[in-house]
Structures are given as C-alpha cells and as structure tokens.
Amino acid sequence: MPLNIDIQQILLHLLNFVILFAVMYFVLYKPVKAFIDNRDRYFKEKEDETSKALEEATAAKDEYEAKLRGAAEEIKTMKAEAQKDVREDADKIRSDAKKEAKNILTTAKLKAEHDTEVMIKNANSEICELARQAAENFVITNTSDAYNSFIEAADAPDED
C-alpha cells in the first residue's frame, strides 16, 4: 500500500456516501421537490385565476362604461323631452289662462252692461217718481194757491 491508502476503506466510504445520497434523495429531495412543484402549481393556478379575473373585470368595466355612456345619452334625451313637455304644458296653461281671462272680461262686460241697464232703469224710475212727486207737489201747491185765491176772491167784496 503505497501512501497508506486503503482501497477497502475508500470503497466503504464510497458505499456509505452512495447509501447516504440515496437515502437523502428519497427522504429529503423527493418530498421537497414535490412540495415545491405543488407550490409552483398552486401559485401558477392563482396567477391564472387572477389574470382571468382581471380580464373579466376589465371586460365588465368596459361594459359598464359603455352602459354609462348610453345612460348619459338617455338621460340627455329624457331631459330634452321633459323640457319640451314643460314648455308645451306652460304654453297650454298660458293659452287656457288667456281664454279664461277673455271669458272673464266678456262676462264682466256683459254684467257691466246689464248692471248699467238696470241702473238706468232704476234711475229712470226714480226720475219718473221724482217728476211725479214734483208734479204732484206743483199741482197741489198751485191748486191750493188757486183755491186760496179763489176763496179770497170770493170772500173779498167786489170792488168794481
């Protein structure tokens, strides 16, 4: 044995190393590799789910934005229609108010004319009554004056 090397010892160490390597490979490497592979698969699935959810969210966002634009246009249209309806209602109310005012004026004129005629008739009746009373007073006054004159003339001696 040169250099004090024992081949049998080297082979035994080599066999121990191979057995240790095989045991370590089966006991540690395979479970750790399986754990890492499962973990990689889990995170890849989560990444795929996340990217799918992101795509769905983006699609939903685009859809909602399109709906919002449509809703904004619809609101604008409805607002224009409402303003048109308000204008039409206001015009109708004004028209009805003008007709009612015209009717009120016509009725007021007719009532005023009727009241005027009634007042004229009443005034004529009062004037006739006053004229009758004045004539009666005149006749009574003149008749009594004439009667008194007649009696005075009859009572007075004839001076002729």
C-alpha positions, 0 to 999 in steps of 0.5 A, spaced: 500 500 500 503 505 497 501 512 501 497 508 506 491 508 502 486 503 503 482 501 497 477 497 502 476 503 506 475 508 500 470 503 497 466 503 504 466 510 504 464 510 497 458 505 499 456 509 505 456 516 501 452 512 495 447 509 501 447 516 504 445 520 497 440 515 496 437 515 502 437 523 502 434 523 495 428 519 497 427 522 504 429 529 503 429 531 495 423 527 493 418 530 498 421 537 497 421 537 490 414 535 490 412 540 495 415 545 491 412 543 484 405 543 488 407 550 490 409 552 483 402 549 481 398 552 486 401 559 485 401 558 477 393 556 478 392 563 482 396 567 477 391 564 472 385 565 476 387 572 477 389 574 470 382 571 468 379 575 473 382 581 471 380 580 464 373 579 466 373 585 470 376 589 465 371 586 460 365 588 465 368 595 466 368 596 459 361 594 459 359 598 464 362 604 461 359 603 455 352 602 459 354 609 462 355 612 456 348 610 453 345 612 460 348 619 459 345 619 452 338 617 455 338 621 460 340 627 455 334 625 451 329 624 457 331 631 459 330 634 452 323 631 452 321 633 459 323 640 457 319 640 451 313 637 455 314 643 460 314 648 455 308 645 451 304 644 458 306 652 460 304 654 453 297 650 454 296 653 461 298 660 458 293 659 452 287 656 457 289 662 462 288 667 456 281 664 454 279 664 461 281 671 462 277 673 455 271 669 458 272 673 464 272 680 461 266 678 456 262 676 462 264 682 466 262 686 460 256 683 459 254 684 467 257 691 466 252 692 461 246 689 464 248 692 471 248 699 467 241 697 464 238 696 470 241 702 473 238 706 468 232 703 469 232 704 476 234 711 475 229 712 470 224 710 475 226 714 480 226 720 475 219 718 473 217 718 481 221 724 482 217 728 476 211 725 479 212 727 486 214 734 483 208 734 479 204 732 484 207 737 489 206 743 483 199 741 482 197 741 489 201 747 491 198 751 485 191 748 486 191 750 493 194 757 491 188 757 486 183 755 491 186 760 496 185 765 491 179 763 489 176 763 496 179 770 497 176 772 491 170 770 493 170 772 500 173 779 498 167 784 496 167 786 489 170 792 488 168 794 481 
